[in-house]
Amino acid sequence: MTPHCQFHFGLAAQETAAAIAGKLAAMPRITPLYVCGPAPFIAQVREHAQQLGWRDIDVHFELFAAAAAVALLMIGAPARAHH
C-alpha cells in the first residue's frame, strides 16, 4: 500500500468530519480524490472537498449500500424501514 493511503476506523461523527477536513486541507486542490464507503461518509467528503475548491469531476466515489437506500441518502431524503 502506498504511504498516502490511510484508514480510520471507529471514529465518532465529529472526529470523522475533523479527519476529513484535516486531510483535504493539506492536499493540493488538483489531487484526484477516490472515496469509497457508506453514503453519509462519502457525502461528507464531497461536501468538504467542494468547500475547499475541488471540482466535482476530480472527486470519484463508490457507494457501499443497496441502490434504493443510496439514492435516498444522496438526495437527502429520510430512509424508511420496510416491514
N, C-alpha and C positions, 0 to 999 in steps of 0.2 A: 504494500500500500504506500502511496506517495505521502510525503510529510505534510502536505497541505490538506489532507483528508482527516477529518476528526469526527468522532461520535460523542454524543452527550446522552446519557441515559438517566431517567428518573428525576428530571428537573421539574420543579413546580412551574406553573404558567408564567409567573413574573420572572423567574430565573431563565426560562426559555426565551422570553422576549429580550432580556438583557444580553443573553449569549448571542442571539441573532444580531441584535443591534451592534454589539461589540465587534463581532467577526466581520460584518458587512462594512462597518465604518473603516476598518483597516485595509480594505481591498480596493484596488483601482476600479472605477466605475465601468471600465471596458471589459472586466473579467466576466466571462460567461458563468452563470450560476446554474448548477444542476441540483435539484432538490427532489427528494422523494420522502414519502411518509404519509401520515394521516392528513386529511383535508385541513383541519384547523392549523396545523403546523405550517403547511405549505402556504396557506392564506397569510399567515403571519410573516413568513419570509418574503412573499411577494409584496406585501404592504410596506415592509421596511425597505426593501430594495427600491420600490417606486419612490418612496420619500427621500431616499438618498441619491436618486437620479439615474437608476438603471433603466434601460429601455426594456419594454416588455419582450421584445424579440431576443434579448440576451438572458432571459430567465426561463429556464427549462424545468419542467416538473413532471412527476409521475405520481398519481394518487394510488394509495393502497386502501381501497374500500369498495363496497358494492356500488355499481353505477348510479342507481337511483339516489342512494344516500349521498354520494359525492356531489351529484348535481344540485341537490337541495342545499348542502353545506356551502358550495361555491357561490351560489346566488344569494346566500344569507337567509334562506327560508328555514324555519324550525323543522327539525327532524321529528317524525311521528312514529310511535311504536305501532306495529301491526299486531292485531290479536287474532 
